[in-house]
Amino acid sequence: MLLSVMLAALGAAGGVYCVVISSLGLISGPLCDTGDGEYIYPFRNDTSTDNYLFNQTTWSICKKPENIIMWNIVLFSLLLGIGTIEAVLCFIQVINGLIGFICGTCMRKRKNKLQKMALNIPGLVALIVFYAITLAIGIWASWKSKKDQKKGKPSEMIIVGGRNMNFFIGLFTATATWVGGAYINGTAETVYLPTRGLVWVQAPIGFALSLVIGGLFFVNPMRSKNYVTMMDPLQETYGNMIGSLLFIPPLIGDIFWFAAILASLGATMRVILDIRSYLAIIISACTVILYTLLGGLYSVAYTDVIQLIFIMLSLWICVPFALLNSATESIYYTAAQESYQAPWIGQVQTEYLGRWLDDFLYLVLGSIPWQIYFQRVLSASSPRQARLISYLSGLGSFLMAIPSVLIGAVAASTDWNQTSYGLPTPVERGESAMILPLVLHYLCPTYISIGGLGAIAAAVMSSADSALLSASSMFAHNIYRKILRKQATEKEVVCIMRVSMVVFGIAAAGLAFYSHSIYDLWFLSGELVYALLFPQLCCVLFIPNTNTYGSAAGFLFGFLLRLLAGEPSLKIPPVIHYPGCSLVDGVYVQLFPFKTFTMLLTLGTIVTVSYLVAFLFKRNILPRRWDVCSVIEENSAFTHPPCAR
């Protein structure tokens, strides 16, 4: 034990040494020929303000070797990331070893249990390499974005990539955004659950249709006016007050989404690597925050490319091993025949048809009003490319669900008693949410399961960085610039955006430790976006002459309706009992499609109140002095309200 502590301390010292040397290498710059045939360090004496890292125009000083500065930055950034991770892990091992050395006697009772749980060193090394590569690509993309920032506004470069994103990069990042950790884990879990099955796997088709509908109807109106975020048309039409109110549901949704997928990754690493989940959460959050902070959408997009490729290859490699495991029955047989549990095809009982339809429409329409979607289509170089990206990414997200469906079917066809997992089964232990990593760990060879873990980590990071950039860009652009400080400079907006990335990222990482409640809160915030924000966005883009009064009435009415419907996961009892509301295990469950019903009522309220108020003011039934938002003028029935300015 003492030897282990000493070796870990030596490793921590080596990691710190690597961090110091890498930092000095980054700061001092490369050894290069400046043109006179002599190799020197031209940037060694630079001050912090004019350092070459922040002033790309000085890179031309180095003539030979070609691209030596980029090589220097990528190399030492990679070493810096690896050294940091090594130092943190070794330091944790030192603390763990000291505790074991000091308290060894009191821990002997757990010896047998601990012998079954050994740190998966090859898996940990592979994961560190993957994180290091991702970080290096993100840093490289950040330098690319800094070079292009001279051609336009820095804030727009971070948010929408200067509206000049390469088509294939845009397609990869749009697909990767939807193929997140919850997407591949949730698909496998739904297929596996005896009470659900394949017919309840709605996300692949729902997301695909959502992206097609977005491309058909929402891309052109948003692109035609050069909007930067999804909130721009809402603020332009309804004013800053309503805009700030409508900003709350997507902000909460992005933060909770980030936290939920971090929690999912932590649980997965605990299964496959036998490491503490909090360690995985912290390292993943730091990696995502760092490269998103440096490069904005460019870093997110370029890292999404490698992440999506890794997801696709890793999961498909795992599928044959899981299918051919001796403990697994043929999935063709178990699809319709009961073997170890109910057939994995599943069924939708008649009384649940309303709930099934509600969930499906929620996925199709509720997936549109999110900044992560509009960031992708607004960053394309033309409306035609934006529409193509939307259509093809829908097809891509559908195809990426196939491995998860097969893994879920394998889990439902497995005799778990023949594996080292044993009985009771995952669903009986309440571990169905972890079915994908459990299949990788117990039905695949170790080296294959490591690749599957990398796929899950890649999926988590591809969604987490998008959520982080989405929340911070809306806050900096729509709240800080348009409400809190209207005279803010570009540099100030970029600074606020980066500070908000750190704040939101830390908040999400902290919330990730409360995984069960976080998932519930994310689902609720997503429903609020569907019920409240989707009708507002439809009105400003497609229904003329809606106004601030209608928007406010629709928001308040829709919010009240959603709360009165109750929320079983948060133990909020329903006040409104819709048709089909039933008591199941002491909890009321709404089987009526109340989410879609609430959305339609919100839409109707916005339109009705807008036209009614305009009519009353125009006919002088209501005094003009009551028109606090000035939606009526002498020569025009509708204008932009002063509360929008």
Disulfide bonds with the S-S distance in Angstrom:
Cys32-Cys62 1.98
